[in-house]
Amino acid sequence: MVQRILRVIRDGLFKLRPDPSAELSPRETYAVKAGQTYQLQSYAYADINGDFDGHIKFALMGQSIQGFNTWFVHSSNAQVEFDGVIVYPHEDQQSLPILKVVRDTTFKRRPLQTSVLDPSETVNVVAGRRFVLQSYAYADSQGDFSNHIKISINDQEDFLNGRSTWYVYDQHAYVEFDGEVVYPKIEPNDFVLRVTRSTLFKRRPLQTSQLPANEKVDVAQGSTWILQSYAYADAQGDFDDHIKFALKYPKDFVNDLSTWYVYKGHARVEFSGKIVYPPPTPTAPPPPQYSGTRFRLPGSYGTVYTDQPIIPGGNFTWGEATKNGSRIPPTVAVTENIIGLARQLQRAREQLDRPFQINSWYRPPEVNNEVGGASRSQHLFGRAADIQVSGLSGRQVANAVFGWWNGGIGIYSNMPSVVHLDTGPRRYWGF
């Protein structure tokens, strides 16, 4: 018989309701100490209505506390083990998303206009605030949240007015995981500006020497920007070989401005992974030449570039696997694991016929520790990637590949747009 254990890992409270401690009476809480263990009949981290504001709901086996068998505990304070193996938080779910606020805004208890809410249901938050999240959501079974993100704050010291759960307008904040934006996510109808050479964004389509310093900004090769719109000409003519573009999300605004120009020889506009401007020259393609950052792989694999496909003709690059060359695989084994995963991901991409966004692939131990990854995470060996697929939720992607994917498949209640795929042992979680 499987031994199911709840292990308390941090001093905290058991609660009869998954609400802030300040809202509960003393009879609804029970103090527990780190190291205590309890045998479980069952546990859950969500139900049909969503998660439990970052809590684990559990039923005790053969005992009660204060006359009650079923309690809640915040998941940062406890873990669930089956025969000594941690089953919750799930593998790699220990890594938590981060909310970054980019505009002075209002956090709300309900996703409504601020003017219709009671002042007790709102709190002002300034641009630049950062919150580690237990979970986030952009919709539930009743629909979306009227362009709001529902968040559950992880750290009690960051709770606002003693509460962990709030809503925030999705143009005033974004959710990040391992340095990549996971929400708002790229949609199939989004145009993307890709910078192909280190260059300048300009406020006017003039020679750089003609512009004052406050009308130009350096941008790095390889950076991408989600667009609201773009143009290469207007009624007065073209823009002297520049692309005029408007950025879609306020989080991406440059110097708080959305509209800029860039020289068309240094950038291109893509739609669904295909170049739409400047139009490709209708000539025979030259041999592949890469302009990304160059680095050397271990063993006999030699030199590669960040914009070079991992497998010939594939869609996944060494830059995506190595975080733009900042996480170079240390051994031949890790390199070969990356190549093996790229082959599997290519099959999945061709099946879904949609762009994939890689949020996290290979992680060195120090990076894995920083983001709170599991101690034996498949990311450490180059065998795992956390992915978003344009236009699909993590659950939809997992369901699509479930029948043939031979490794791990994970979906997360705290990151609904992300799916974890790995080439480790066959297992799955979050379904």
DRENDO-1510 file (C-alpha; in Angstrom, 1 decimal, always signed):
<recs>
REC; n; res; u; v; w
REC; 1; MET; +0.0; +0.0; +0.0 .
REC; 2; VAL; +1.3; +3.4; -0.9 .
REC; 3; GLN; +2.2; +5.6; +2.0 .
REC; 4; ARG; +0.9; +9.1; +1.5 .
REC; 5; ILE; +2.5; +11.7; +3.6 .
REC; 6; LEU; +2.1; +15.5; +4.1 .
REC; 7; ARG; +5.4; +16.9; +5.2 .
REC; 8; VAL; +5.5; +20.4; +6.7 .
REC; 9; ILE; +8.6; +22.2; +5.4 .
REC; 10; ARG; +8.0; +25.6; +7.0 .
REC; 11; ASP; +6.3; +26.8; +10.2 .
REC; 12; GLY; +2.8; +27.8; +9.2 .
REC; 13; LEU; -0.9; +27.1; +9.7 .
REC; 14; PHE; -3.5; +24.5; +8.7 .
REC; 15; LYS; -6.7; +26.3; +7.7 .
REC; 16; LEU; -10.3; +25.2; +7.3 .
REC; 17; ARG; -10.6; +27.6; +4.4 .
REC; 18; PRO; -8.0; +28.7; +1.8 .
REC; 19; ASP; -8.3; +32.4; +2.9 .
REC; 20; PRO; -5.7; +34.8; +4.3 .
REC; 21; SER; -5.0; +34.0; +8.0 .
REC; 22; ALA; -6.2; +37.4; +9.1 .
REC; 23; GLU; -9.7; +36.5; +7.8 .
REC; 24; LEU; -9.9; +33.3; +9.8 .
REC; 25; SER; -11.0; +32.8; +13.4 .
REC; 26; PRO; -8.6; +31.0; +15.8 .
REC; 27; ARG; -10.9; +28.0; +15.6 .
REC; 28; GLU; -10.3; +27.8; +11.9 .
REC; 29; THR; -6.5; +27.5; +12.1 .
REC; 30; TYR; -4.0; +25.1; +13.6 .
REC; 31; ALA; -0.3; +25.9; +14.0 .
REC; 32; VAL; +2.2; +23.4; +12.7 .
REC; 33; LYS; +6.0; +23.2; +12.8 .
REC; 34; ALA; +8.5; +22.4; +10.1 .
REC; 35; GLY; +9.3; +18.7; +10.1 .
REC; 36; GLN; +5.9; +17.4; +11.2 .
REC; 37; THR; +4.3; +14.7; +9.0 .
REC; 38; TYR; +0.7; +13.5; +8.6 .
REC; 39; GLN; -0.7; +10.5; +6.9 .
REC; 40; LEU; -3.1; +11.4; +4.1 .
REC; 41; GLN; -6.3; +9.9; +2.8 .
REC; 42; SER; -6.2; +12.2; -0.2 .
REC; 43; TYR; -5.0; +15.6; -1.5 .
REC; 44; ALA; -5.8; +18.1; -4.2 .
REC; 45; TYR; -4.4; +21.4; -5.5 .
REC; 46; ALA; -7.4; +22.4; -7.6 .
REC; 47; ASP; -11.0; +21.6; -8.4 .
REC; 48; ILE; -13.5; +22.4; -11.2 .
REC; 49; ASN; -13.6; +26.0; -10.1 .
REC; 50; GLY; -9.8; +26.5; -10.2 .
REC; 51; ASP; -7.0; +26.3; -7.7 .
REC; 52; PHE; -7.2; +27.0; -4.0 .
REC; 53; ASP; -5.3; +30.3; -3.9 .
REC; 54; GLY; -2.0; +28.5; -3.6 .
REC; 55; HIS; -3.2; +26.0; -1.0 .
REC; 56; ILE; -3.2; +22.2; -0.8 .
REC; 57; LYS; -6.5; +20.7; +0.3 .
REC; 58; PHE; -5.9; +17.4; +2.2 .
REC; 59; ALA; -7.9; +14.8; +4.1 .
REC; 60; LEU; -6.1; +13.1; +7.0 .
REC; 61; MET; -6.1; +9.3; +7.4 .
REC; 62; GLY; -7.3; +7.9; +10.7 .
REC; 63; GLN; -7.2; +11.1; +12.6 .
REC; 64; SER; -8.7; +14.5; +13.0 .
REC; 65; ILE; -7.5; +17.9; +14.2 .
REC; 66; GLN; -9.8; +20.0; +16.4 .
REC; 67; GLY; -12.6; +17.6; +15.3 .
REC; 68; PHE; -12.0; +18.1; +11.5 .
REC; 69; ASN; -10.5; +15.7; +9.0 .
REC; 70; THR; -10.1; +18.0; +6.0 .
REC; 71; TRP; -7.8; +21.1; +6.0 .
REC; 72; PHE; -5.9; +23.4; +3.8 .
REC; 73; VAL; -2.2; +24.4; +3.9 .
REC; 74; HIS; -0.3; +26.9; +1.8 .
REC; 75; SER; +1.8; +25.0; -0.7 .
REC; 76; SER; +4.9; +27.0; +0.1 .
REC; 77; ASN; +4.8; +25.5; +3.6 .
REC; 78; ALA; +4.3; +21.8; +2.8 .
REC; 79; GLN; +4.8; +19.0; +0.3 .
REC; 80; VAL; +3.0; +15.7; -0.5 .
REC; 81; GLU; +5.1; +12.5; -0.7 .
REC; 82; PHE; +4.1; +9.0; -1.9 .
REC; 83; ASP; +6.5; +6.4; -0.6 .
REC; 84; GLY; +9.1; +9.1; +0.0 .
REC; 85; VAL; +8.8; +10.6; -3.5 .
REC; 86; ILE; +7.6; +14.2; -3.7 .
REC; 87; VAL; +4.5; +14.3; -5.9 .
REC; 88; TYR; +3.4; +17.8; -5.1 .
REC; 89; PRO; +4.6; +20.4; -6.0 .
REC; 90; HIS; +5.1; +18.6; -9.2 .
REC; 91; GLU; +8.5; +18.2; -10.9 .
REC; 92; ASP; +9.6; +21.7; -12.1 .
REC; 93; GLN; +6.5; +23.2; -10.7 .
REC; 94; GLN; +8.7; +24.4; -7.8 .
REC; 95; SER; +9.8; +27.1; -10.3 .
REC; 96; LEU; +7.4; +29.9; -9.8 .
REC; 97; PRO; +6.2; +32.6; -12.3 .
REC; 98; ILE; +6.8; +36.3; -11.6 .
REC; 99; LEU; +4.4; +39.2; -12.1 .
REC; 100; LYS; +6.1; +42.4; -13.2 .
REC; 101; VAL; +4.1; +45.7; -13.0 .
REC; 102; VAL; +5.0; +48.1; -15.9 .
REC; 103; ARG; +2.4; +50.8; -15.2 .
REC; 104; ASP; +1.1; +52.5; -12.1 .
REC; 105; THR; -2.1; +50.5; -11.7 .
REC; 106; THR; -4.8; +49.2; -9.4 .
REC; 107; PHE; -5.0; +45.6; -8.1 .
REC; 108; LYS; -8.6; +44.5; -7.8 .
REC; 109; ARG; -10.6; +41.9; -5.9 .
REC; 110; ARG; -12.9; +41.5; -9.0 .
REC; 111; PRO; -12.1; +42.0; -12.7 .
REC; 112; LEU; -14.3; +45.0; -13.1 .
REC; 113; GLN; -13.8; +48.7; -13.8 .
REC; 114; THR; -12.2; +50.4; -10.8 .
REC; 115; SER; -15.1; +53.0; -10.7 .
REC; 116; VAL; -17.7; +50.3; -9.8 .
REC; 117; LEU; -15.6; +48.7; -7.0 .
REC; 118; ASP; -15.7; +49.6; -3.4 .
REC; 119; PRO; -12.4; +51.2; -2.2 .
REC; 120; SER; -11.9; +48.2; +0.1 .
REC; 121; GLU; -11.6; +46.0; -3.1 .
REC; 122; THR; -8.7; +48.0; -4.7 .
REC; 123; VAL; -5.1; +48.8; -3.9 .
REC; 124; ASN; -2.8; +51.0; -5.8 .
REC; 125; VAL; +0.5; +49.5; -7.0 .
REC; 126; VAL; +3.4; +51.4; -8.6 .
REC; 127; ALA; +5.3; +50.5; -11.7 .
REC; 128; GLY; +8.3; +48.4; -11.1 .
REC; 129; ARG; +6.8; +46.2; -8.4 .
REC; 130; ARG; +7.6; +42.5; -8.7 .
REC; 131; PHE; +5.6; +39.6; -7.2 .
REC; 132; VAL; +6.5; +36.0; -7.0 .
REC; 133; LEU; +3.3; +34.1; -7.9 .
REC; 134; GLN; +1.9; +30.8; -6.6 .
REC; 135; SER; -0.3; +30.8; -9.8 .
REC; 136; TYR; -1.9; +33.0; -12.4 .
REC; 137; ALA; -4.9; +32.6; -14.8 .
REC; 138; TYR; -6.4; +34.5; -17.6 .
REC; 139; ALA; -9.7; +32.5; -17.8 .
REC; 140; ASP; -11.9; +30.0; -16.0 .
REC; 141; SER; -14.8; +27.8; -16.9 .
REC; 142; GLN; -17.0; +30.9; -17.2 .
REC; 143; GLY; -14.7; +32.7; -19.7 .
REC; 144; ASP; -11.9; +35.2; -19.5 .
REC; 145; PHE; -11.5; +37.9; -16.9 .
REC; 146; SER; -12.2; +41.0; -19.2 .
REC; 147; ASN; -8.6; +41.5; -20.1 .
REC; 148; HIS; -7.4; +41.0; -16.5 .
REC; 149; ILE; -4.9; +38.5; -15.1 .
REC; 150; LYS; -5.9; +36.7; -11.9 .
REC; 151; ILE; -2.9; +36.2; -9.6 .
REC; 152; SER; -2.2; +34.4; -6.4 .
REC; 153; ILE; +0.9; +35.9; -4.6 .
REC; 154; ASN; +3.3; +33.3; -3.2 .
REC; 155; ASP; +5.1; +35.1; -0.4 .
REC; 156; GLN; +3.0; +36.2; +2.6 .
REC; 157; GLU; +5.1; +39.3; +3.1 .
REC; 158; ASP; +4.0; +40.5; -0.3 .
REC; 159; PHE; +0.2; +40.1; +0.3 .
REC; 160; LEU; -1.7; +43.3; -0.2 .
REC; 161; ASN; -4.2; +44.2; +2.6 .
REC; 162; GLY; -3.6; +40.7; +3.9 .
REC; 163; ARG; -4.8; +39.0; +0.7 .
REC; 164; SER; -3.0; +36.8; -1.8 .
REC; 165; THR; -5.5; +36.8; -4.7 .
REC; 166; TRP; -6.0; +39.8; -7.0 .
REC; 167; TYR; -6.8; +40.8; -10.5 .
REC; 168; VAL; -4.7; +43.3; -12.6 .
REC; 169; TYR; -5.3; +44.7; -16.1 .
REC; 170; ASP; -3.2; +42.8; -18.6 .
REC; 171; GLN; -1.8; +45.9; -20.2 .
REC; 172; HIS; -0.3; +47.1; -16.9 .
REC; 173; ALA; +1.6; +43.9; -16.0 .
REC; 174; TYR; +3.0; +40.7; -17.4 .
REC; 175; VAL; +3.9; +37.2; -16.2 .
REC; 176; GLU; +7.5; +35.9; -16.6 .
REC; 177; PHE; +9.0; +32.5; -16.1 .
REC; 178; ASP; +12.8; +31.9; -16.2 .
REC; 179; GLY; +13.3; +35.2; -17.9 .
REC; 180; GLU; +10.7; +34.7; -20.7 .
REC; 181; VAL; +7.2; +36.3; -20.9 .
REC; 182; VAL; +4.5; +33.6; -20.6 .
REC; 183; TYR; +1.5; +35.9; -20.5 .
REC; 184; PRO; +0.3; +37.9; -22.4 .
REC; 185; LYS; +1.5; +35.3; -24.9 .
REC; 186; ILE; +2.0; +35.5; -28.7 .
REC; 187; GLU; -1.2; +34.9; -30.6 .
REC; 188; PRO; -1.4; +33.5; -34.1 .
REC; 189; ASN; -2.4; +36.8; -35.5 .
REC; 190; ASP; +0.5; +38.8; -34.0 .
REC; 191; PHE; +3.1; +40.3; -36.2 .
REC; 192; VAL; +6.6; +40.1; -34.8 .
REC; 193; LEU; +9.6; +42.4; -35.5 .
REC; 194; ARG; +12.9; +40.4; -35.4 .
REC; 195; VAL; +16.1; +42.4; -35.2 .
REC; 196; THR; +18.7; +40.7; -37.4 .
REC; 197; ARG; +21.6; +43.0; -36.7 .
REC; 198; SER; +22.4; +45.3; -33.7 .
REC; 199; THR; +20.9; +48.6; -34.6 .
REC; 200; LEU; +18.9; +51.6; -33.4 .
REC; 201; PHE; +15.2; +52.3; -33.0 .
REC; 202; LYS; +14.5; +55.9; -34.1 .
REC; 203; ARG; +11.7; +58.3; -33.5 .
REC; 204; ARG; +12.1; +59.6; -37.1 .
REC; 205; PRO; +13.2; +57.9; -40.3 .
REC; 206; LEU; +16.4; +59.8; -40.7 .
REC; 207; GLN; +20.1; +59.1; -40.7 .
REC; 208; THR; +21.4; +58.4; -37.2 .
REC; 209; SER; +23.7; +61.4; -37.3 .
REC; 210; GLN; +20.7; +63.7; -37.8 .
REC; 211; LEU; +18.9; +62.6; -34.6 .
REC; 212; PRO; +19.5; +63.8; -31.1 .
REC; 213; ALA; +20.3; +61.3; -28.4 .
REC; 214; ASN; +16.8; +61.2; -27.0 .
REC; 215; GLU; +15.4; +60.1; -30.4 .
REC; 216; LYS; +17.4; +56.9; -30.8 .
REC; 217; VAL; +17.8; +53.7; -28.7 .
REC; 218; ASP; +20.3; +50.8; -29.1 .
REC; 219; VAL; +18.6; +47.4; -29.6 .
REC; 220; ALA; +20.3; +44.0; -29.7 .
REC; 221; GLN; +20.6; +41.5; -32.5 .
REC; 222; GLY; +18.2; +38.7; -32.1 .
REC; 223; SER; +15.6; +40.6; -30.0 .
REC; 224; THR; +11.9; +40.2; -30.9 .
REC; 225; TRP; +9.0; +42.6; -30.4 .
REC; 226; ILE; +5.3; +41.9; -30.7 .
REC; 227; LEU; +3.6; +44.5; -32.9 .
REC; 228; GLN; +0.3; +46.2; -33.0 .
REC; 229; SER; +1.0; +47.3; -36.6 .
REC; 230; TYR; +3.7; +48.1; -39.1 .
REC; 231; ALA; +4.1; +50.1; -42.3 .
REC; 232; TYR; +6.8; +50.7; -44.9 .
REC; 233; ALA; +5.0; +53.7; -46.6 .
REC; 234; ASP; +2.2; +56.2; -46.2 .
REC; 235; ALA; +0.4; +58.6; -48.5 .
REC; 236; GLN; +3.5; +60.8; -48.7 .
REC; 237; GLY; +5.7; +57.9; -49.8 .
REC; 238; ASP; +8.1; +55.4; -48.2 .
REC; 239; PHE; +10.1; +56.0; -45.0 .
REC; 240; ASP; +13.6; +56.1; -46.6 .
REC; 241; ASP; +14.1; +52.4; -46.3 .
REC; 242; HIS; +12.8; +52.3; -42.7 .
REC; 243; ILE; +10.0; +50.2; -41.2 .
REC; 244; LYS; +7.5; +52.2; -39.0 .
REC; 245; PHE; +6.1; +50.0; -36.3 .
REC; 246; ALA; +3.8; +50.3; -33.2 .
REC; 247; LEU; +4.5; +47.9; -30.3 .
REC; 248; LYS; +1.5; +46.0; -29.0 .
REC; 249; TYR; +2.1; +45.7; -25.3 .
REC; 250; PRO; +2.9; +48.6; -22.9 .
REC; 251; LYS; +5.5; +46.4; -21.1 .
REC; 252; ASP; +7.5; +46.5; -24.3 .
REC; 253; PHE; +7.3; +50.3; -24.9 .
REC; 254; VAL; +10.7; +51.9; -25.4 .
REC; 255; ASN; +11.2; +55.0; -23.3 .
REC; 256; ASP; +7.4; +54.8; -22.7 .
REC; 257; LEU; +6.8; +55.3; -26.4 .
REC; 258; SER; +5.1; +52.7; -28.7 .
REC; 259; THR; +5.9; +54.0; -32.2 .
REC; 260; TRP; +9.4; +53.8; -33.7 .
REC; 261; TYR; +11.3; +53.3; -36.9 .
REC; 262; VAL; +14.1; +50.8; -37.8 .
REC; 263; TYR; +16.2; +50.5; -40.9 .
REC; 264; LYS; +14.8; +47.6; -43.0 .
REC; 265; GLY; +18.2; +46.1; -43.6 .
REC; 266; HIS; +18.5; +45.5; -39.8 .
REC; 267; ALA; +15.1; +43.9; -39.0 .
REC; 268; ARG; +12.2; +42.0; -40.5 .
REC; 269; VAL; +8.6; +41.5; -39.8 .
REC; 270; GLU; +7.3; +37.9; -39.4 .
REC; 271; PHE; +3.8; +36.4; -39.3 .
REC; 272; SER; +3.3; +32.9; -38.1 .
REC; 273; GLY; +7.0; +32.3; -38.4 .
REC; 274; LYS; +7.2; +33.5; -42.0 .
REC; 275; ILE; +8.9; +36.7; -43.3 .
REC; 276; VAL; +6.4; +39.2; -44.6 .
REC; 277; TYR; +8.6; +42.3; -44.9 .
REC; 278; PRO; +11.0; +43.0; -46.5 .
REC; 279; PRO; +9.7; +40.4; -49.0 .
REC; 280; PRO; +12.1; +37.5; -49.6 .
REC; 281; THR; +14.2; +37.9; -52.8 .
REC; 282; PRO; +12.9; +35.3; -55.3 .
REC; 283; THR; +16.3; +33.8; -56.0 .
REC; 284; ALA; +17.9; +30.5; -55.2 .
REC; 285; PRO; +18.7; +30.4; -51.5 .
REC; 286; PRO; +22.4; +30.7; -50.7 .
REC; 287; PRO; +24.1; +28.2; -48.4 .
REC; 288; PRO; +23.1; +28.7; -44.8 .
REC; 289; GLN; +24.9; +31.5; -43.2 .
REC; 290; TYR; +24.3; +32.4; -39.6 .
REC; 291; SER; +24.7; +35.8; -38.0 .
REC; 292; GLY; +24.1; +34.9; -34.3 .
REC; 293; THR; +26.5; +34.7; -31.5 .
REC; 294; ARG; +29.1; +31.9; -32.0 .
REC; 295; PHE; +30.1; +29.4; -29.4 .
REC; 296; ARG; +31.8; +26.0; -29.2 .
REC; 297; LEU; +30.1; +22.8; -28.1 .
REC; 298; PRO; +32.0; +20.2; -26.2 .
REC; 299; GLY; +33.6; +17.2; -27.9 .
REC; 300; SER; +33.6; +17.0; -31.7 .
REC; 301; TYR; +30.5; +19.0; -32.2 .
REC; 302; GLY; +32.5; +22.1; -33.0 .
REC; 303; THR; +31.3; +25.7; -33.3 .
REC; 304; VAL; +27.6; +26.6; -33.7 .
REC; 305; TYR; +25.6; +29.9; -33.8 .
REC; 306; THR; +22.7; +31.0; -31.7 .
REC; 307; ASP; +20.5; +31.3; -34.9 .
REC; 308; GLN; +21.6; +27.9; -36.2 .
REC; 309; PRO; +19.0; +25.0; -36.2 .
REC; 310; ILE; +19.9; +22.2; -33.8 .
REC; 311; ILE; +18.9; +19.7; -36.4 .
REC; 312; PRO; +19.3; +20.5; -40.2 .
REC; 313; GLY; +16.2; +22.1; -41.5 .
REC; 314; GLY; +14.6; +22.2; -38.1 .
REC; 315; ASN; +12.8; +25.1; -36.3 .
REC; 316; PHE; +14.6; +25.0; -33.0 .
REC; 317; THR; +17.9; +26.8; -32.6 .
REC; 318; TRP; +21.0; +26.5; -30.4 .
REC; 319; GLY; +20.0; +30.0; -29.1 .
REC; 320; GLU; +16.7; +28.7; -27.8 .
REC; 321; ALA; +18.3; +25.7; -26.1 .
REC; 322; THR; +21.1; +27.7; -24.5 .
REC; 323; LYS; +19.3; +31.0; -23.6 .
REC; 324; ASN; +21.1; +32.9; -26.4 .
REC; 325; GLY; +24.4; +31.2; -25.7 .
REC; 326; SER; +24.5; +32.1; -22.0 .
REC; 327; ARG; +24.0; +28.4; -21.0 .
REC; 328; ILE; +26.5; +26.4; -23.0 .
REC; 329; PRO; +26.2; +22.6; -22.4 .
REC; 330; PRO; +29.2; +21.4; -20.4 .
REC; 331; THR; +29.4; +17.8; -21.7 .
REC; 332; VAL; +28.8; +15.8; -24.8 .
REC; 333; ALA; +26.0; +14.0; -23.0 .
REC; 334; VAL; +24.0; +17.2; -22.4 .
REC; 335; THR; +24.6; +18.2; -26.0 .
REC; 336; GLU; +23.3; +15.0; -27.3 .
REC; 337; ASN; +20.3; +15.2; -25.0 .
REC; 338; ILE; +19.5; +18.7; -26.5 .
REC; 339; ILE; +19.7; +17.2; -30.0 .
REC; 340; GLY; +17.5; +14.3; -29.1 .
REC; 341; LEU; +14.8; +16.6; -27.6 .
REC; 342; ALA; +15.0; +18.9; -30.6 .
REC; 343; ARG; +14.1; +16.0; -32.8 .
REC; 344; GLN; +11.0; +15.2; -30.7 .
REC; 345; LEU; +10.0; +18.8; -30.5 .
REC; 346; GLN; +10.2; +19.1; -34.2 .
REC; 347; ARG; +7.8; +16.3; -34.7 .
REC; 348; ALA; +5.4; +18.0; -32.2 .
REC; 349; ARG; +5.7; +21.3; -34.0 .
REC; 350; GLU; +5.0; +19.8; -37.4 .
REC; 351; GLN; +2.0; +18.0; -36.0 .
REC; 352; LEU; +0.5; +21.2; -34.6 .
REC; 353; ASP; +1.8; +23.4; -37.4 .
REC; 354; ARG; +2.2; +26.4; -35.1 .
REC; 355; PRO; +5.1; +28.4; -33.8 .
REC; 356; PHE; +6.6; +27.2; -30.5 .
REC; 357; GLN; +8.1; +29.6; -27.9 .
REC; 358; ILE; +10.8; +28.1; -25.8 .
REC; 359; ASN; +10.7; +29.6; -22.3 .
REC; 360; SER; +13.3; +27.3; -20.7 .
REC; 361; TRP; +15.5; +24.5; -22.0 .
REC; 362; TYR; +18.9; +23.6; -20.7 .
REC; 363; ARG; +19.6; +25.0; -17.2 .
REC; 364; PRO; +23.0; +24.8; -15.4 .
REC; 365; PRO; +22.7; +23.9; -11.7 .
REC; 366; GLU; +23.2; +27.4; -10.5 .
REC; 367; VAL; +20.4; +28.7; -12.7 .
REC; 368; ASN; +18.1; +25.8; -11.8 .
REC; 369; ASN; +18.6; +26.7; -8.1 .
REC; 370; GLU; +17.9; +30.4; -8.8 .
REC; 371; VAL; +14.5; +29.7; -10.4 .
REC; 372; GLY; +13.6; +27.0; -7.8 .
REC; 373; GLY; +13.8; +24.1; -10.1 .
REC; 374; ALA; +13.5; +20.5; -8.9 .
REC; 375; SER; +16.8; +19.0; -7.6 .
REC; 376; ARG; +16.8; +16.3; -10.3 .
REC; 377; SER; +15.1; +18.4; -13.0 .
REC; 378; GLN; +15.4; +17.1; -16.6 .
REC; 379; HIS; +16.4; +20.7; -17.5 .
REC; 380; LEU; +19.7; +20.0; -15.8 .
REC; 381; PHE; +20.5; +17.4; -18.5 .
REC; 382; GLY; +19.2; +19.2; -21.5 .
REC; 383; ARG; +16.3; +16.8; -21.8 .
REC; 384; ALA; +13.4; +19.2; -20.9 .
REC; 385; ALA; +11.8; +22.3; -22.3 .
REC; 386; ASP; +9.0; +24.5; -21.0 .
REC; 387; ILE; +7.0; +25.7; -24.0 .
REC; 388; GLN; +4.2; +27.9; -25.2 .
REC; 389; VAL; +2.4; +27.2; -28.5 .
REC; 390; SER; +0.8; +30.0; -30.3 .
REC; 391; GLY; -3.0; +30.0; -29.9 .
REC; 392; LEU; -3.1; +26.9; -27.6 .
REC; 393; SER; -3.1; +26.3; -23.9 .
REC; 394; GLY; -0.6; +24.0; -22.2 .
REC; 395; ARG; -3.4; +21.4; -21.7 .
REC; 396; GLN; -4.3; +21.5; -25.4 .
REC; 397; VAL; -0.7; +20.9; -26.4 .
REC; 398; ALA; -0.3; +18.0; -23.9 .
REC; 399; ASN; -3.4; +16.3; -25.1 .
REC; 400; ALA; -2.3; +16.6; -28.8 .
REC; 401; VAL; +1.0; +14.8; -28.2 .
REC; 402; PHE; +0.0; +12.5; -25.4 .
REC; 403; GLY; -0.5; +9.5; -27.6 .
REC; 404; TRP; +3.1; +9.3; -28.9 .
REC; 405; TRP; +5.3; +11.3; -26.6 .
REC; 406; ASN; +7.4; +8.8; -24.7 .
REC; 407; GLY; +8.9; +11.1; -22.0 .
REC; 408; GLY; +7.4; +13.4; -19.4 .
REC; 409; ILE; +4.5; +15.7; -20.1 .
REC; 410; GLY; +3.4; +18.2; -17.5 .
REC; 411; ILE; +0.8; +21.0; -17.3 .
REC; 412; TYR; +0.5; +23.4; -14.4 .
REC; 413; SER; -2.4; +25.0; -12.7 .
REC; 414; ASN; -0.2; +28.0; -11.9 .
REC; 415; MET; +1.0; +28.5; -15.5 .
REC; 416; PRO; -1.9; +27.5; -17.8 .
REC; 417; SER; -0.3; +28.6; -21.0 .
REC; 418; VAL; +2.9; +26.5; -20.5 .
REC; 419; VAL; +3.5; +22.8; -21.2 .
REC; 420; HIS; +6.6; +20.8; -20.0 .
REC; 421; LEU; +7.9; +18.2; -22.4 .
REC; 422; ASP; +11.0; +16.0; -21.7 .
REC; 423; THR; +12.7; +12.9; -23.0 .
REC; 424; GLY; +13.1; +11.4; -19.5 .
REC; 425; PRO; +11.1; +8.5; -18.2 .
REC; 426; ARG; +7.4; +8.2; -19.3 .
REC; 427; ARG; +5.3; +10.1; -16.7 .
REC; 428; TYR; +2.8; +12.9; -16.7 .
REC; 429; TRP; +1.2; +15.3; -14.2 .
REC; 430; GLY; -1.4; +18.0; -14.0 .
REC; 431; PHE; -4.1; +16.1; -16.1 .
</recs>
